[in-house]
Amino acid sequence: MKISIPAHWRVSIDIERASACITWMFVSGSALYFLYHQYSFMHWRTLSAIAIFGMLAVTFVIVSRHDHSKPSLRLPTLWAMFLLAVLSQFLLPYVYLAIFVVIWSAILPYYVNWKTCVVLSIPLALPTILIQGWVWQEQQAFLTGALFWTFNLFAMIMSNTAIKESKAREEADALNRQLLSTQQLMKQALTQDERLRIARNIHDVLGHHLTALTINLQVASRKADLLESTESQAIKQHVEQSHSIAKLLLSDVREAISDIRENAAIDFSLAVNALIKDLPRPMVNLHIDDDLMLTNVRIADCLLRSMQEALTNVIRHTQAHYFSISLTQHNGAYNLLMQDSMVPHAADKTISGEQPSSIPLFDKAPCSFSESAYVEGVQEEAGPSVSDISKRVVAGNGLKGMQERVHELNGTISWQQTEQGFRIEIHIPEGE
């Protein structure tokens, strides 16, 4: 059976783990107490029980970890825990040791789907029936096995319910953060449109009228020059003074319009902060240039959607604890770099320009795998062989959608799997 550890394993189950540990302590302690009085401390059954109970604890700690460390060892360890639980029933004459199988059943839904759990629940109860009937000659062995089967099934149901609730809560939180960030962007866009409308009205109405007034005053000044009377000189002086005031007023209006247009830039950091606010994982390091001028709503929407998609992929399909976002404006383009990492500051170093060796960037990668994994399939890159992590990444629906948005704005997008994690780089020209 091939194991695929789901992303929702990261959901905190500290209470469940604590209750399982307490159960293990009571079951193991009572069994050792009875063995000590029935046999002796140095009896082989007692020593074997101590070894089995210890190994059960170790395997439980490994398979119930919140992270995805050593995934290749998880499934063998899980079945080793089950075999140890069965072995304890075989060596010790205490039927309640089947509780260890109940604990194991509560862990199983985190590794396999619900249908598989239901199918496995019946054969998982058979060892208890066989051991109690054949080894310990229990007359009610079938009834005992049936009862523990219901306990196993109940444990599976509770775990599956907890998983579904956790996934639903995660999705709801993610949608809420995306909604808030989109609202912030829409609010910024509406404010920008209103400021630009006011600026255009001022320019079209007041600016044109002031220009006409300036021209008329200039004409009046020229006509006053043609008069030779003393009054004409006084009139000319007032006209020129009015002309200077009109020119100054026109200059002030133009400065005011320029200020309105400059202040109409979108405060992109508000939308991004709404997206990453109260995010349980990963820890986000956000850097946006202080002098970044973003006035195009389409570009802002593309950048925000790209951040949302990358962050969603990290949360759903990886166990990265850190995620760095850097948005800069340089050489007539907006440059967005995103990098996830399991190690603190590793992503930041990659973002700041420390490129990993022998790892190429790929643009317009083929899009041919399902959304069930962030980077699910890989294809060998033609040409000189490089390290395993430099294999070509096959994009999924999330990366494909990101790619389509960027290309609509005449931008470029590239991604790569590095030793630190997954890195996405986007360039969009300002003039779009």
LINKA-V780090 format. One record per residue. N is the residue number from 1. RES is the residue in one letter. PHI is phi as a letter, one per 30 degrees, with the letter a starting at -180 (999 if undefined). PSI is psi as a letter, one per 40 degrees, with the letter a starting at -180 (none if undefined). Layout:
n=N res=RES phi=PHI psi=PSI
n=N res=RES phi=PHI psi=PSI
This chain:
n=1 res=M phi=999 psi=h
n=2 res=K phi=d psi=h
n=3 res=I phi=c psi=i
n=4 res=S phi=b psi=g
n=5 res=I phi=d psi=h
n=6 res=P phi=d psi=i
n=7 res=A phi=d psi=d
n=8 res=H phi=d psi=e
n=9 res=W phi=d psi=d
n=10 res=R phi=d psi=e
n=11 res=V phi=e psi=h
n=12 res=S phi=d psi=h
n=13 res=I phi=b psi=f
n=14 res=D phi=d psi=d
n=15 res=I phi=d psi=d
n=16 res=E phi=d psi=d
n=17 res=R phi=d psi=d
n=18 res=A phi=d psi=d
n=19 res=S phi=d psi=d
n=20 res=A phi=d psi=d
n=21 res=C phi=d psi=d
n=22 res=I phi=d psi=d
n=23 res=T phi=d psi=d
n=24 res=W phi=e psi=d
n=25 res=M phi=d psi=d
n=26 res=F phi=d psi=d
n=27 res=V phi=d psi=d
n=28 res=S phi=d psi=d
n=29 res=G phi=d psi=d
n=30 res=S phi=d psi=d
n=31 res=A phi=d psi=d
n=32 res=L phi=d psi=d
n=33 res=Y phi=d psi=d
n=34 res=F phi=d psi=d
n=35 res=L phi=d psi=d
n=36 res=Y phi=d psi=d
n=37 res=H phi=d psi=d
n=38 res=Q phi=d psi=d
n=39 res=Y phi=c psi=b
n=40 res=S phi=a psi=i
n=41 res=F phi=d psi=d
n=42 res=M phi=c psi=e
n=43 res=H phi=d psi=i
n=44 res=W phi=d psi=d
n=45 res=R phi=d psi=d
n=46 res=T phi=d psi=d
n=47 res=L phi=d psi=d
n=48 res=S phi=d psi=d
n=49 res=A phi=d psi=d
n=50 res=I phi=d psi=d
n=51 res=A phi=d psi=d
n=52 res=I phi=d psi=d
n=53 res=F phi=d psi=d
n=54 res=G phi=d psi=d
n=55 res=M phi=d psi=d
n=56 res=L phi=d psi=d
n=57 res=A phi=d psi=d
n=58 res=V phi=d psi=d
n=59 res=T phi=d psi=d
n=60 res=F phi=d psi=d
n=61 res=V phi=d psi=d
n=62 res=I phi=d psi=d
n=63 res=V phi=d psi=e
n=64 res=S phi=c psi=e
n=65 res=R phi=d psi=i
n=66 res=H phi=d psi=d
n=67 res=D phi=c psi=a
n=68 res=H phi=c psi=f
n=69 res=S phi=d psi=h
n=70 res=K phi=h psi=g
n=71 res=P phi=d psi=d
n=72 res=S phi=d psi=d
n=73 res=L phi=c psi=e
n=74 res=R phi=d psi=d
n=75 res=L phi=d psi=d
n=76 res=P phi=e psi=d
n=77 res=T phi=d psi=d
n=78 res=L phi=d psi=d
n=79 res=W phi=d psi=d
n=80 res=A phi=d psi=d
n=81 res=M phi=d psi=d
n=82 res=F phi=d psi=d
n=83 res=L phi=d psi=d
n=84 res=L phi=d psi=d
n=85 res=A phi=d psi=d
n=86 res=V phi=d psi=d
n=87 res=L phi=d psi=d
n=88 res=S phi=d psi=d
n=89 res=Q phi=d psi=d
n=90 res=F phi=d psi=d
n=91 res=L phi=d psi=d
n=92 res=L phi=c psi=h
n=93 res=P phi=d psi=f
n=94 res=Y phi=b psi=h
n=95 res=V phi=d psi=d
n=96 res=Y phi=d psi=e
n=97 res=L phi=d psi=e
n=98 res=A phi=d psi=e
n=99 res=I phi=d psi=d
n=100 res=F phi=d psi=d
n=101 res=V phi=d psi=d
n=102 res=V phi=d psi=d
n=103 res=I phi=d psi=d
n=104 res=W phi=d psi=d
n=105 res=S phi=d psi=d
n=106 res=A phi=d psi=d
n=107 res=I phi=d psi=d
n=108 res=L phi=e psi=d
n=109 res=P phi=d psi=e
n=110 res=Y phi=d psi=e
n=111 res=Y phi=c psi=d
n=112 res=V phi=b psi=i
n=113 res=N phi=d psi=i
n=114 res=W phi=d psi=d
n=115 res=K phi=d psi=d
n=116 res=T phi=d psi=d
n=117 res=C phi=d psi=d
n=118 res=V phi=d psi=d
n=119 res=V phi=d psi=d
n=120 res=L phi=d psi=e
n=121 res=S phi=d psi=d
n=122 res=I phi=d psi=d
n=123 res=P phi=d psi=d
n=124 res=L phi=d psi=d
n=125 res=A phi=d psi=e
n=126 res=L phi=d psi=d
n=127 res=P phi=e psi=d
n=128 res=T phi=d psi=d
n=129 res=I phi=d psi=d
n=130 res=L phi=d psi=d
n=131 res=I phi=d psi=d
n=132 res=Q phi=d psi=d
n=133 res=G phi=d psi=d
n=134 res=W phi=c psi=d
n=135 res=V phi=d psi=d
n=136 res=W phi=c psi=e
n=137 res=Q phi=h psi=f
n=138 res=E phi=d psi=h
n=139 res=Q phi=d psi=d
n=140 res=Q phi=c psi=f
n=141 res=A phi=d psi=d
n=142 res=F phi=d psi=d
n=143 res=L phi=d psi=d
n=144 res=T phi=d psi=d
n=145 res=G phi=d psi=d
n=146 res=A phi=d psi=d
n=147 res=L phi=d psi=d
n=148 res=F phi=d psi=d
n=149 res=W phi=d psi=d
n=150 res=T phi=d psi=d
n=151 res=F phi=d psi=d
n=152 res=N phi=d psi=d
n=153 res=L phi=d psi=d
n=154 res=F phi=d psi=d
n=155 res=A phi=d psi=d
n=156 res=M phi=d psi=d
n=157 res=I phi=d psi=d
n=158 res=M phi=d psi=d
n=159 res=S phi=d psi=d
n=160 res=N phi=d psi=d
n=161 res=T phi=d psi=d
n=162 res=A phi=d psi=d
n=163 res=I phi=d psi=d
n=164 res=K phi=d psi=d
n=165 res=E phi=d psi=d
n=166 res=S phi=d psi=d
n=167 res=K phi=d psi=d
n=168 res=A phi=d psi=d
n=169 res=R phi=d psi=d
n=170 res=E phi=d psi=d
n=171 res=E phi=d psi=d
n=172 res=A phi=d psi=d
n=173 res=D phi=d psi=d
n=174 res=A phi=d psi=d
n=175 res=L phi=d psi=d
n=176 res=N phi=d psi=d
n=177 res=R phi=d psi=d
n=178 res=Q phi=d psi=d
n=179 res=L phi=d psi=d
n=180 res=L phi=d psi=d
n=181 res=S phi=d psi=d
n=182 res=T phi=d psi=d
n=183 res=Q phi=d psi=d
n=184 res=Q phi=d psi=d
n=185 res=L phi=d psi=d
n=186 res=M phi=d psi=d
n=187 res=K phi=d psi=d
n=188 res=Q phi=d psi=d
n=189 res=A phi=d psi=d
n=190 res=L phi=d psi=d
n=191 res=T phi=d psi=d
n=192 res=Q phi=d psi=d
n=193 res=D phi=d psi=d
n=194 res=E phi=d psi=d
n=195 res=R phi=d psi=d
n=196 res=L phi=d psi=d
n=197 res=R phi=d psi=d
n=198 res=I phi=d psi=d
n=199 res=A phi=d psi=d
n=200 res=R phi=d psi=d
n=201 res=N phi=d psi=d
n=202 res=I phi=d psi=d
n=203 res=H phi=d psi=d
n=204 res=D phi=d psi=d
n=205 res=V phi=c psi=c
n=206 res=L phi=d psi=d
n=207 res=G phi=d psi=d
n=208 res=H phi=d psi=d
n=209 res=H phi=d psi=d
n=210 res=L phi=d psi=d
n=211 res=T phi=d psi=d
n=212 res=A phi=d psi=d
n=213 res=L phi=d psi=d
n=214 res=T phi=d psi=d
n=215 res=I phi=d psi=d
n=216 res=N phi=d psi=d
n=217 res=L phi=d psi=d
n=218 res=Q phi=d psi=d
n=219 res=V phi=d psi=d
n=220 res=A phi=d psi=d
n=221 res=S phi=d psi=d
n=222 res=R phi=d psi=d
n=223 res=K phi=d psi=d
n=224 res=A phi=d psi=d
n=225 res=D phi=d psi=d
n=226 res=L phi=d psi=e
n=227 res=L phi=d psi=i
n=228 res=E phi=c psi=e
n=229 res=S phi=d psi=i
n=230 res=T phi=d psi=d
n=231 res=E phi=d psi=d
n=232 res=S phi=d psi=d
n=233 res=Q phi=d psi=d
n=234 res=A phi=d psi=d
n=235 res=I phi=d psi=d
n=236 res=K phi=d psi=d
n=237 res=Q phi=d psi=d
n=238 res=H phi=d psi=d
n=239 res=V phi=d psi=d
n=240 res=E phi=d psi=d
n=241 res=Q phi=d psi=d
n=242 res=S phi=d psi=d
n=243 res=H phi=d psi=d
n=244 res=S phi=d psi=d
n=245 res=I phi=d psi=d
n=246 res=A phi=d psi=d
n=247 res=K phi=d psi=d
n=248 res=L phi=d psi=d
n=249 res=L phi=d psi=d
n=250 res=L phi=d psi=d
n=251 res=S phi=d psi=d
n=252 res=D phi=d psi=d
n=253 res=V phi=d psi=d
n=254 res=R phi=d psi=d
n=255 res=E phi=d psi=d
n=256 res=A phi=d psi=d
n=257 res=I phi=d psi=d
n=258 res=S phi=d psi=d
n=259 res=D phi=d psi=d
n=260 res=I phi=d psi=d
n=261 res=R phi=d psi=d
n=262 res=E phi=d psi=d
n=263 res=N phi=d psi=e
n=264 res=A phi=d psi=e
n=265 res=A phi=d psi=i
n=266 res=I phi=d psi=h
n=267 res=D phi=d psi=g
n=268 res=F phi=d psi=d
n=269 res=S phi=d psi=d
n=270 res=L phi=d psi=d
n=271 res=A phi=d psi=d
n=272 res=V phi=d psi=d
n=273 res=N phi=d psi=d
n=274 res=A phi=d psi=d
n=275 res=L phi=d psi=d
n=276 res=I phi=c psi=e
n=277 res=K phi=d psi=h
n=278 res=D phi=h psi=f
n=279 res=L phi=d psi=h
n=280 res=P phi=d psi=d
n=281 res=R phi=a psi=i
n=282 res=P phi=d psi=i
n=283 res=M phi=d psi=h
n=284 res=V phi=c psi=h
n=285 res=N phi=c psi=h
n=286 res=L phi=c psi=h
n=287 res=H phi=b psi=h
n=288 res=I phi=b psi=h
n=289 res=D phi=e psi=h
n=290 res=D phi=d psi=d
n=291 res=D phi=c psi=e
n=292 res=L phi=d psi=h
n=293 res=M phi=c psi=h
n=294 res=L phi=b psi=h
n=295 res=T phi=c psi=e
n=296 res=N phi=d psi=h
n=297 res=V phi=d psi=d
n=298 res=R phi=d psi=d
n=299 res=I phi=d psi=d
n=300 res=A phi=d psi=d
n=301 res=D phi=d psi=d
n=302 res=C phi=d psi=d
n=303 res=L phi=d psi=d
n=304 res=L phi=d psi=d
n=305 res=R phi=d psi=d
n=306 res=S phi=d psi=d
n=307 res=M phi=d psi=d
n=308 res=Q phi=d psi=d
n=309 res=E phi=d psi=d
n=310 res=A phi=d psi=d
n=311 res=L phi=d psi=d
n=312 res=T phi=d psi=d
n=313 res=N phi=d psi=d
n=314 res=V phi=d psi=d
n=315 res=I phi=d psi=d
n=316 res=R phi=d psi=d
n=317 res=H phi=c psi=e
n=318 res=T phi=b psi=i
n=319 res=Q phi=c psi=f
n=320 res=A phi=d psi=h
n=321 res=H phi=c psi=e
n=322 res=Y phi=b psi=i
n=323 res=F phi=b psi=h
n=324 res=S phi=c psi=h
n=325 res=I phi=b psi=h
n=326 res=S phi=b psi=h
n=327 res=L phi=b psi=h
n=328 res=T phi=b psi=i
n=329 res=Q phi=b psi=h
n=330 res=H phi=a psi=h
n=331 res=N phi=h psi=f
n=332 res=G phi=i psi=f
n=333 res=A phi=b psi=i
n=334 res=Y phi=c psi=h
n=335 res=N phi=c psi=h
n=336 res=L phi=c psi=h
n=337 res=L phi=b psi=h
n=338 res=M phi=b psi=h
n=339 res=Q phi=b psi=h
n=340 res=D phi=c psi=i
n=341 res=S phi=a psi=i
n=342 res=M phi=d psi=e
n=343 res=V phi=c psi=h
n=344 res=P phi=e psi=h
n=345 res=H phi=i psi=e
n=346 res=A phi=d psi=d
n=347 res=A phi=d psi=d
n=348 res=D phi=d psi=d
n=349 res=K phi=d psi=d
n=350 res=T phi=d psi=d
n=351 res=I phi=d psi=d
n=352 res=S phi=d psi=e
n=353 res=G phi=k psi=e
n=354 res=E phi=d psi=g
n=355 res=Q phi=d psi=h
n=356 res=P phi=d psi=i
n=357 res=S phi=d psi=i
n=358 res=S phi=h psi=f
n=359 res=I phi=b psi=h
n=360 res=P phi=d psi=i
n=361 res=L phi=c psi=i
n=362 res=F phi=b psi=h
n=363 res=D phi=c psi=i
n=364 res=K phi=h psi=f
n=365 res=A phi=d psi=i
n=366 res=P phi=d psi=i
n=367 res=C phi=c psi=g
n=368 res=S phi=b psi=f
n=369 res=F phi=b psi=i
n=370 res=S phi=d psi=i
n=371 res=E phi=d psi=e
n=372 res=S phi=d psi=e
n=373 res=A phi=b psi=i
n=374 res=Y phi=d psi=d
n=375 res=V phi=b psi=g
n=376 res=E phi=d psi=d
n=377 res=G phi=c psi=i
n=378 res=V phi=b psi=i
n=379 res=Q phi=b psi=i
n=380 res=E phi=d psi=h
n=381 res=E phi=d psi=h
n=382 res=A phi=d psi=i
n=383 res=G phi=j psi=a
n=384 res=P phi=e psi=h
n=385 res=S phi=d psi=i
n=386 res=V phi=b psi=a
n=387 res=S phi=d psi=i
n=388 res=D phi=e psi=d
n=389 res=I phi=d psi=e
n=390 res=S phi=c psi=e
n=391 res=K phi=d psi=i
n=392 res=R phi=d psi=h
n=393 res=V phi=d psi=h
n=394 res=V phi=c psi=h
n=395 res=A phi=d psi=i
n=396 res=G phi=c psi=a
n=397 res=N phi=d psi=d
n=398 res=G phi=d psi=d
n=399 res=L phi=d psi=d
n=400 res=K phi=d psi=d
n=401 res=G phi=d psi=d
n=402 res=M phi=d psi=d
n=403 res=Q phi=d psi=d
n=404 res=E phi=d psi=d
n=405 res=R phi=d psi=d
n=406 res=V phi=d psi=d
n=407 res=H phi=d psi=d
n=408 res=E phi=d psi=d
n=409 res=L phi=c psi=e
n=410 res=N phi=i psi=f
n=411 res=G phi=c psi=i
n=412 res=T phi=b psi=i
n=413 res=I phi=b psi=i
n=414 res=S phi=b psi=i
n=415 res=W phi=b psi=i
n=416 res=Q phi=a psi=i
n=417 res=Q phi=c psi=h
n=418 res=T phi=c psi=i
n=419 res=E phi=d psi=d
n=420 res=Q phi=d psi=d
n=421 res=G phi=l psi=a
n=422 res=F phi=c psi=h
n=423 res=R phi=b psi=h
n=424 res=I phi=b psi=h
n=425 res=E phi=b psi=h
n=426 res=I phi=b psi=h
n=427 res=H phi=b psi=h
n=428 res=I phi=b psi=h
n=429 res=P phi=d psi=i
n=430 res=E phi=d psi=d
n=431 res=G phi=d psi=e
n=432 res=E phi=d psi=none
